Amino acid sequence: MAEELQSLLEKIQREGIEKANAEAAELISEAKKKAAELLSDAERKVAELNRKAESDAAVLLSRSEQSIRQAARDIVLGVRQAVSDTLSRVLLDEVGKTLTGGCLQTYLLKVVEQLGDVSGAEVHVAPADAEALLAFARTKLGAAVQGGLKVVADQDVGAGISVRMDGGRIEHSFTAQSVLEAMTATLRPSLAKLLSESGK
């Protein structure tokens, strides 16, 4: 009986160990399966995060490039405007220096010569030039002055000369501003082309 009991105990022990081993193997299998699922999920999430990071980086790069292009355009436009403004100031200053004295006298002689009848005409000049031009007109164009040609000191002229006839309805302007406008209209396309080519 002791042998049977011993055999029974050994059998129970063996079955218990086998059962425990089977359960352990099943637990290990489930743990491996779960671990594989977790690893797969983690890899998927990492791949998604990488794709999102790459997408975000591409968007950021694109926005940065657009900002840089816009800043470059703004700088070029600013430089163009600054060059244009500087050119206008320099031209206005130089034209203003030229449209005085002998230049005004020559222009007035040409106007009287071309128009012939200057009765009622007014010659507007800067106040600083009015007295000298009137003295010149009286000396060289006495008949025209006697016929009604007037020299008027006009603060708005600045430099140059403006001839107004028919009560101001007709005006021939040779002021610094009108000469500047004509010059810049001619120079601006060439300047814009030059600045465009230098920006390449």
KOLNU-220980 format. One line per field, with one value per residue: x, y, z of N, C-alpha, C in turn; chain. Coordinates in Angstrom, 1 decimal. Each point is the difference from the previous one (the first is absolute). Layout:
N
n.x = X, ...
n.y = Y, ...
n.z = Z, ...
ca.x = X, ...
ca.y = Y, ...
ca.z = Z, ...
c.x = X, ...
c.y = Y, ...
c.z = Z, ...
loro = A, ...
END
This chain:
200
n.x = 0.8, 1.0, 0.2, -1.3, 0.1, 1.2, -0.5, -1.1, 0.8, 0.8, -1.1, -0.5, 1.2, 0.2, -1.3, 0.3, 1.2, -0.6, -1.0, 0.9, 0.7, -1.2, -0.4, 1.1, -0.1, -1.3, 0.4, 1.1, -0.8, -0.9, 1.0, 0.5, -1.2, -0.2, 1.2, -0.3, -1.3, 0.6, 0.9, -1.0, -0.8, 1.1, 0.3, -1.3, -0.1, 1.2, -0.4, -1.2, 0.7, 0.8, -1.1, -0.6, 1.1, 0.1, -1.3, 0.0, 1.1, -0.7, -1.0, 0.8, 0.7, -1.2, -0.5, 1.1, -0.1, -1.3, 0.2, 1.0, -0.8, -1.0, 0.9, 0.5, -1.3, -0.3, 1.1, -0.2, -1.3, 0.4, 1.0, -0.9, -0.9, 1.0, 0.4, -1.3, -0.3, 1.2, -0.3, -1.2, 0.5, 1.0, -0.9, -0.9, 1.0, 0.5, -1.3, -0.3, 1.2, -0.4, -1.3, 1.1, 0.0, 1.2, -0.2, -0.5, 1.0, 0.8, -0.6, 0.1, 1.2, 0.2, -0.6, 0.6, 1.1, -0.4, -0.4, 1.0, -1.3, 0.6, -1.0, 0.1, 1.1, 0.0, 1.2, -0.3, 0.7, 1.0, -0.5, 1.0, -0.7, -1.1, 0.7, 0.9, -1.0, -0.6, 1.1, 0.2, -1.3, 0.2, 1.2, -0.2, -1.0, 0.5, -0.1, 0.5, 0.9, 0.3, 0.0, 0.5, 1.2, -0.4, 0.9, -0.4, 0.3, 0.3, -0.3, -1.0, 0.6, 0.6, 0.1, 0.5, -0.9, -1.1, -0.3, -0.9, -0.9, -0.8, 0.3, 1.1, -0.8, 1.0, 0.8, 1.2, 0.2, 0.9, -0.7, 0.7, -1.2, -0.4, 1.2, -0.1, -1.3, 0.4, 1.0, -0.8, -0.9, 1.1, 0.4, -1.2, -0.5, 1.0, -0.3, -1.3, 0.3, 0.8, -0.9, -0.9, 0.8, 0.2, -1.3, 0.4
n.y = -1.2, -0.1, -1.1, -0.5, 0.3, -0.6, -1.0, 0.0, 0.2, -1.0, -0.8, 0.3, -0.2, -1.1, -0.4, 0.3, -0.7, -1.0, 0.0, 0.1, -1.0, -0.7, 0.2, -0.3, -1.1, -0.2, 0.2, -0.8, -0.9, 0.1, -0.1, -1.0, -0.5, 0.2, -0.5, -0.9, -0.1, 0.0, -0.9, -0.8, 0.1, -0.2, -1.0, -0.3, 0.2, -0.6, -0.9, 0.0, -0.1, -1.0, -0.6, 0.1, -0.4, -1.0, -0.3, 0.1, -0.8, -0.8, 0.1, -0.3, -1.0, -0.4, 0.1, -0.7, -0.9, -0.1, -0.1, -0.8, -0.7, 0.0, -0.4, -0.9, -0.3, 0.0, -0.7, -0.8, -0.2, -0.2, -0.8, -0.6, 0.0, -0.5, -0.8, -0.3, -0.1, -0.7, -0.8, -0.1, -0.3, -0.9, -0.6, 0.0, -0.4, -0.9, -0.5, 0.0, -0.6, -0.8, -0.1, 0.7, 1.3, -0.3, -1.1, 0.7, 0.8, -1.0, -0.6, 1.1, 0.1, -1.3, 0.2, 1.2, -0.6, -1.0, 0.7, 0.8, -0.2, 0.8, 0.7, 0.5, -0.4, -1.0, 0.5, -1.2, 0.6, -0.7, 0.4, -0.9, -0.5, 0.4, 0.6, -1.0, -0.9, 0.7, 0.2, -1.3, -0.2, 0.9, -0.5, -1.3, 0.1, 1.2, -0.3, -1.2, 0.6, 0.8, -1.2, 0.0, -0.4, -0.8, 0.4, -1.2, 0.6, -1.4, -0.1, -0.4, 0.9, 0.5, -0.6, 0.7, -0.2, 0.7, -0.2, 1.0, -0.4, 0.9, 0.9, -0.6, 0.0, 0.7, -1.0, 0.6, -1.2, 0.7, -0.4, 0.1, 0.2, 0.8, 0.5, 0.0, 0.4, 0.8, 0.3, 0.0, 0.6, 0.7, 0.3, 0.1, -0.2, 0.9, 0.8, -0.2, 0.1, 1.1, 0.4, -0.3, 0.5, 1.0, -0.2, -0.4
n.z = 0.0, 0.7, -0.8, 0.2, 1.2, 0.0, -0.7, 0.9, 1.0, -0.5, -0.2, 1.2, 0.5, -0.8, 0.2, 1.3, -0.1, -0.7, 0.9, 1.0, -0.6, -0.1, 1.2, 0.5, -0.8, 0.4, 1.3, -0.2, -0.6, 1.0, 0.9, -0.7, -0.1, 1.2, 0.3, -0.9, 0.6, 1.2, -0.4, -0.6, 1.0, 0.7, -0.9, 0.0, 1.4, 0.1, -0.9, 0.7, 1.1, -0.6, -0.5, 1.1, 0.6, -1.0, 0.1, 1.4, -0.1, -0.9, 0.9, 1.1, -0.7, -0.5, 1.2, 0.5, -1.0, 0.2, 1.3, -0.3, -0.9, 0.9, 0.9, -0.8, -0.3, 1.4, 0.1, -1.1, 0.4, 1.2, -0.5, -0.8, 1.1, 0.8, -1.0, -0.3, 1.3, 0.2, -1.0, 0.4, 1.2, -0.5, -0.8, 0.9, 0.8, -0.9, -0.3, 1.3, 0.2, -1.0, 0.5, -0.1, 0.3, -0.7, 0.7, 1.1, -0.1, -0.2, 1.0, 0.7, -0.5, 0.2, 1.2, 0.2, -0.4, 0.7, 1.0, -0.1, 0.1, 0.9, -0.6, 1.2, -0.5, 0.8, 0.4, 0.5, 0.9, 0.6, 1.2, 0.2, -1.0, 0.7, 0.9, 0.0, -0.1, 0.9, 0.6, -0.1, 0.4, 1.0, 0.2, -0.1, 0.8, -0.1, -1.3, 0.4, 0.8, -1.0, -0.7, 1.2, -0.4, 0.9, 0.9, 0.4, 1.2, -0.1, 1.3, -0.8, -0.7, 1.1, -1.1, -0.9, -1.0, 0.2, -1.3, 0.4, -0.9, -0.6, 0.9, -0.4, -1.1, -0.4, 0.2, -0.1, 0.6, 0.5, 1.0, 1.2, 0.6, -1.0, 0.1, 1.4, -0.1, -0.9, 0.8, 1.1, -0.8, -0.4, 1.1, 0.5, -1.2, -0.4, 1.0, -0.3, -1.3, 0.2, 0.8, -1.0, -1.0, 0.8, 0.1, -1.3
ca.x = -0.8, 0.9, 0.5, -1.0, -0.2, 1.1, -0.2, -1.1, 0.6, 0.9, -0.8, -0.6, 1.1, 0.3, -1.1, 0.0, 1.1, -0.3, -1.1, 0.6, 0.9, -0.9, -0.5, 1.2, 0.3, -1.1, 0.2, 1.1, -0.5, -0.9, 0.9, 0.8, -1.0, -0.3, 1.2, 0.1, -1.0, 0.4, 1.1, -0.5, -0.7, 1.0, 0.6, -0.9, -0.1, 1.2, -0.1, -0.9, 0.6, 1.0, -0.7, -0.5, 1.2, 0.5, -1.0, 0.2, 1.3, -0.1, -0.9, 0.8, 1.0, -0.7, -0.4, 1.3, 0.5, -1.0, 0.3, 1.3, -0.2, -0.7, 0.9, 0.9, -0.7, -0.2, 1.3, 0.2, -0.9, 0.5, 1.2, -0.4, -0.7, 1.0, 0.8, -0.9, -0.2, 1.3, 0.2, -0.9, 0.5, 1.2, -0.3, -0.8, 1.0, 0.8, -0.8, -0.3, 1.2, 0.2, -1.1, 0.1, 0.8, 0.1, -0.9, -1.3, 0.0, 0.0, -1.3, -0.9, 0.2, -0.6, -1.5, -0.5, 0.3, -0.9, -1.4, -0.3, -0.9, 0.1, -0.7, -0.8, 0.7, 0.7, 1.1, 0.2, 1.3, 0.3, 0.3, 1.4, 0.4, -1.0, 0.5, 1.0, -0.7, -0.8, 1.0, 0.5, -1.1, -0.1, 1.1, 0.1, -1.4, -0.8, -1.3, -0.9, -0.4, -1.0, -1.2, -0.8, 0.7, 0.3, 0.8, -0.6, 0.7, -1.0, 0.6, -0.3, 0.9, 1.3, 1.1, -0.5, -0.9, -1.3, -0.7, -1.4, -0.7, -1.4, -0.5, 0.4, -0.5, 1.1, 1.2, 1.2, 0.8, 1.4, 0.4, 0.8, -0.8, -0.5, 1.1, 0.3, -1.0, 0.3, 1.2, -0.2, -0.9, 0.9, 1.1, -0.5, 0.1, 1.4, 0.4, -0.7, 0.7, 1.3, -0.2, -0.4, 1.2, 1.0, -0.6, 0.0
ca.y = 1.2, 1.1, 0.2, 0.6, 1.4, 0.7, 0.1, 1.0, 1.3, 0.3, 0.3, 1.3, 1.0, 0.0, 0.7, 1.4, 0.7, 0.1, 1.0, 1.3, 0.3, 0.4, 1.4, 0.9, 0.1, 0.8, 1.4, 0.6, 0.2, 1.2, 1.2, 0.3, 0.5, 1.4, 0.8, 0.2, 1.0, 1.3, 0.5, 0.4, 1.3, 1.0, 0.3, 0.7, 1.3, 0.6, 0.3, 1.2, 1.2, 0.4, 0.6, 1.3, 0.9, 0.4, 0.9, 1.2, 0.6, 0.5, 1.2, 1.1, 0.4, 0.7, 1.4, 0.8, 0.4, 1.0, 1.3, 0.5, 0.6, 1.3, 1.0, 0.4, 0.9, 1.2, 0.7, 0.5, 1.2, 1.1, 0.5, 0.7, 1.3, 0.9, 0.5, 0.9, 1.3, 0.7, 0.5, 1.2, 1.2, 0.5, 0.7, 1.3, 1.0, 0.4, 0.8, 1.3, 0.8, 0.3, 0.9, 1.3, 0.9, 0.0, -1.0, 0.6, 1.0, -0.7, -0.6, 1.1, 0.5, -1.0, 0.0, 1.2, -0.2, -1.0, 0.4, 1.3, 0.8, -0.4, 1.0, -0.7, -1.1, 0.1, -0.9, -0.3, -0.5, 0.0, 1.4, 0.3, 0.3, 0.9, 1.4, 0.0, -0.4, 1.2, 0.9, -0.6, 0.1, 1.4, 0.3, -0.8, -0.3, 1.2, 0.0, -1.0, 0.5, 1.1, -0.6, -0.7, -1.1, 0.3, -1.0, -0.1, -0.9, -1.0, -0.9, -1.4, -0.4, -0.6, 0.3, -0.1, 1.0, -0.5, 1.0, -0.2, 0.9, -0.1, -0.1, -1.2, -1.2, -0.7, 0.1, -0.7, -0.1, -0.4, 0.0, -1.2, -1.2, -0.5, -0.6, -1.3, -1.0, -0.4, -0.8, -1.3, -0.9, -0.6, -0.8, -1.0, -1.3, -0.5, -0.3, -1.2, -1.1, -0.2, -0.6, -1.4, -0.9, -0.1, -0.9, -1.4
ca.z = 0.0, 0.0, -1.3, -0.9, 0.4, -0.5, -1.4, -0.2, 0.3, -1.1, -1.2, 0.2, -0.1, -1.4, -0.7, 0.4, -0.7, -1.4, -0.1, 0.3, -1.2, -1.1, 0.3, -0.2, -1.5, -0.5, 0.4, -0.8, -1.4, 0.1, 0.3, -1.3, -0.9, 0.5, -0.3, -1.5, -0.3, 0.5, -0.8, -1.3, 0.3, 0.3, -1.2, -0.8, 0.5, -0.3, -1.4, -0.1, 0.5, -1.0, -1.2, 0.5, 0.2, -1.3, -0.6, 0.6, -0.4, -1.4, 0.0, 0.6, -1.0, -1.0, 0.6, 0.2, -1.3, -0.4, 0.8, -0.5, -1.3, 0.2, 0.6, -1.1, -0.9, 0.7, 0.0, -1.4, -0.2, 0.8, -0.6, -1.2, 0.3, 0.5, -1.1, -0.7, 0.8, 0.0, -1.4, -0.1, 0.8, -0.6, -1.2, 0.3, 0.5, -1.1, -0.9, 0.6, -0.2, -1.4, -0.5, 0.5, -0.7, -1.4, -0.6, 0.0, -1.1, -1.3, -0.1, -0.2, -1.4, -0.9, 0.1, -0.7, -1.4, -0.5, 0.2, -0.7, 0.7, 1.4, 0.8, 1.1, 0.6, 1.3, 0.2, 1.4, 0.4, 1.4, 0.5, -0.1, -1.4, -0.6, -0.3, -1.1, -1.2, -0.4, -0.5, -1.3, -0.9, -0.4, -0.9, -1.2, -0.6, 0.3, -0.7, 0.6, 1.4, -0.3, -0.5, 1.1, 0.7, 1.5, 0.8, 1.3, 1.0, 0.4, 1.0, -0.4, -1.1, 0.5, -1.0, -1.4, -0.5, -0.5, -0.7, 0.0, -0.9, -0.1, 1.4, 0.7, -0.6, -0.8, 0.8, -0.5, 1.2, 0.0, 1.4, 0.4, 0.2, -1.3, -0.6, 0.7, -0.4, -1.4, 0.0, 0.7, -0.9, -1.0, 0.7, 0.9, -0.6, -0.1, 1.4, 0.5, -0.7, 0.6, 1.3, -0.1, -0.4, 1.1, 1.0, -0.4
c.x = 0.9, 0.6, -1.0, -0.2, 1.2, -0.1, -1.0, 0.5, 0.9, -0.8, -0.7, 1.0, 0.3, -1.0, -0.1, 1.1, -0.3, -1.0, 0.6, 0.9, -0.9, -0.5, 1.1, 0.3, -1.1, 0.2, 1.1, -0.4, -0.8, 0.8, 0.7, -1.0, -0.3, 1.1, 0.2, -1.0, 0.4, 1.2, -0.5, -0.7, 1.0, 0.7, -0.9, -0.1, 1.3, 0.0, -0.9, 0.6, 1.1, -0.6, -0.5, 1.1, 0.5, -0.9, 0.1, 1.2, -0.1, -0.9, 0.8, 1.0, -0.7, -0.3, 1.2, 0.5, -0.9, 0.4, 1.3, -0.2, -0.8, 0.9, 0.9, -0.7, -0.2, 1.3, 0.3, -0.9, 0.4, 1.2, -0.4, -0.6, 1.0, 0.9, -0.8, -0.1, 1.3, 0.2, -0.9, 0.5, 1.2, -0.4, -0.7, 1.0, 0.8, -0.7, -0.3, 1.2, 0.2, -1.0, 0.0, 0.8, -0.1, -1.0, -1.4, -0.1, -0.1, -1.4, -1.1, 0.1, -0.6, -1.5, -0.5, 0.2, -1.0, -1.4, -0.4, -0.8, -0.1, -0.8, -0.9, 0.7, 0.7, 1.1, 0.2, 1.4, 0.1, 0.3, 1.4, 0.4, -0.8, 0.7, 1.0, -0.6, -0.8, 1.0, 0.5, -1.1, -0.2, 1.1, -0.1, -1.4, -0.9, -1.3, -1.0, -0.5, -1.0, -1.3, -0.8, 0.6, 0.4, 0.9, -0.6, 0.8, -1.0, 0.7, -0.2, 1.0, 1.2, 1.2, -0.6, -0.9, -1.3, -0.7, -1.4, -0.7, -1.4, -0.6, 0.4, -0.5, 1.1, 1.2, 1.1, 0.9, 1.4, 0.6, 0.9, -0.9, -0.5, 1.2, 0.4, -1.0, 0.2, 1.3, -0.2, -0.9, 0.9, 1.0, -0.6, 0.0, 1.4, 0.5, -0.6, 0.7, 1.3, -0.1, -0.4, 1.1, 1.0, -0.5, 0.1, 1.3
c.y = 1.3, 0.3, 0.6, 1.5, 0.8, 0.2, 1.0, 1.4, 0.5, 0.4, 1.4, 1.1, 0.2, 0.8, 1.5, 0.8, 0.1, 1.1, 1.4, 0.4, 0.5, 1.4, 1.0, 0.3, 0.9, 1.5, 0.6, 0.3, 1.3, 1.2, 0.4, 0.6, 1.5, 0.9, 0.3, 1.1, 1.4, 0.6, 0.5, 1.4, 1.1, 0.3, 0.8, 1.5, 0.8, 0.4, 1.2, 1.3, 0.5, 0.7, 1.4, 1.0, 0.4, 1.0, 1.4, 0.8, 0.6, 1.2, 1.2, 0.5, 0.8, 1.4, 0.9, 0.5, 1.2, 1.3, 0.6, 0.6, 1.4, 1.1, 0.5, 0.9, 1.4, 0.9, 0.6, 1.2, 1.2, 0.7, 0.8, 1.3, 1.0, 0.6, 1.0, 1.3, 0.8, 0.7, 1.3, 1.2, 0.6, 0.8, 1.3, 1.0, 0.5, 0.9, 1.4, 1.0, 0.6, 1.0, 1.4, 0.9, -0.1, -1.0, 0.5, 1.1, -0.6, -0.6, 1.1, 0.6, -0.9, 0.0, 1.2, -0.2, -1.0, 0.4, 1.3, 0.9, -0.5, 1.0, -0.8, -1.2, 0.3, -1.0, -0.1, -0.6, 0.1, 1.5, 0.4, 0.4, 1.1, 1.3, 0.0, -0.3, 1.2, 1.1, -0.4, 0.2, 1.5, 0.4, -0.6, -0.2, 1.2, 0.0, -0.9, 0.4, 1.2, -0.5, -0.8, -1.2, 0.3, -1.1, 0.0, -0.9, -0.9, -1.0, -1.4, -0.5, -0.6, 0.3, -0.2, 1.1, -0.6, 1.2, -0.3, 1.0, -0.3, -0.2, -1.2, -1.3, -0.7, 0.2, -0.8, 0.0, -0.5, 0.1, -1.2, -1.2, -0.6, -0.6, -1.3, -1.1, -0.5, -0.9, -1.3, -0.9, -0.7, -0.9, -1.2, -1.4, -0.6, -0.3, -1.3, -1.2, -0.3, -0.6, -1.4, -0.9, -0.1, -1.0, -1.4, -0.7
c.z = 0.0, -1.3, -0.9, 0.4, -0.5, -1.5, -0.4, 0.2, -1.1, -1.3, 0.2, -0.2, -1.4, -0.7, 0.4, -0.7, -1.4, -0.2, 0.2, -1.2, -1.2, 0.2, -0.2, -1.4, -0.6, 0.4, -0.7, -1.4, -0.1, 0.2, -1.3, -1.0, 0.4, -0.2, -1.4, -0.4, 0.5, -0.8, -1.4, 0.2, 0.2, -1.3, -0.9, 0.4, -0.3, -1.5, -0.3, 0.5, -0.9, -1.2, 0.4, 0.1, -1.3, -0.7, 0.6, -0.4, -1.4, -0.1, 0.5, -1.0, -1.1, 0.4, 0.1, -1.4, -0.6, 0.7, -0.5, -1.4, 0.1, 0.6, -1.1, -1.0, 0.6, 0.0, -1.3, -0.3, 0.8, -0.6, -1.3, 0.3, 0.6, -1.1, -0.8, 0.7, 0.0, -1.4, -0.2, 0.8, -0.7, -1.3, 0.3, 0.5, -1.2, -1.0, 0.6, -0.1, -1.4, -0.4, 0.7, -1.0, -1.5, -0.7, -0.1, -1.1, -1.4, -0.3, -0.3, -1.4, -1.0, 0.1, -0.8, -1.5, -0.6, 0.0, -0.8, 0.8, 1.5, 0.8, 1.0, 0.5, 1.3, 0.1, 1.5, 0.3, 1.5, 0.4, -0.1, -1.4, -0.7, -0.4, -1.1, -1.3, -0.6, -0.6, -1.4, -1.1, -0.5, -0.9, -1.3, -0.7, 0.3, -0.6, 0.5, 1.3, -0.2, -0.5, 1.0, 0.6, 1.4, 0.5, 1.4, 1.0, 0.5, 0.9, -0.4, -1.1, 0.5, -0.9, -1.4, -0.3, -0.5, -0.7, -0.1, -0.8, 0.0, 1.4, 0.8, -0.6, -0.8, 0.9, -0.7, 1.2, -0.3, 1.3, 0.3, 0.1, -1.3, -0.8, 0.6, -0.4, -1.4, 0.0, 0.7, -0.8, -1.0, 0.7, 0.8, -0.7, -0.1, 1.4, 0.5, -0.6, 0.6, 1.4, 0.0, -0.4, 1.1, 1.1, -0.3, 0.5
loro = A, A, A, A, A, A, A, A, A, A, A, A, A, A, A, A, A, A, A, A, A, A, A, A, A, A, A, A, A, A, A, A, A, A, A, A, A, A, A, A, A, A, A, A, A, A, A, A, A, A, A, A, A, A, A, A, A, A, A, A, A, A, A, A, A, A, A, A, A, A, A, A, A, A, A, A, A, A, A, A, A, A, A, A, A, A, A, A, A, A, A, A, A, A, A, A, A, A, A, A, A, A, A, A, A, A, A, A, A, A, A, A, A, A, A, A, A, A, A, A, A, A, A, A, A, A, A, A, A, A, A, A, A, A, A, A, A, A, A, A, A, A, A, A, A, A, A, A, A, A, A, A, A, A, A, A, A, A, A, A, A, A, A, A, A, A, A, A, A, A, A, A, A, A, A, A, A, A, A, A, A, A, A, A, A, A, A, A, A, A, A, A, A, A, A, A, A, A, A, A
END
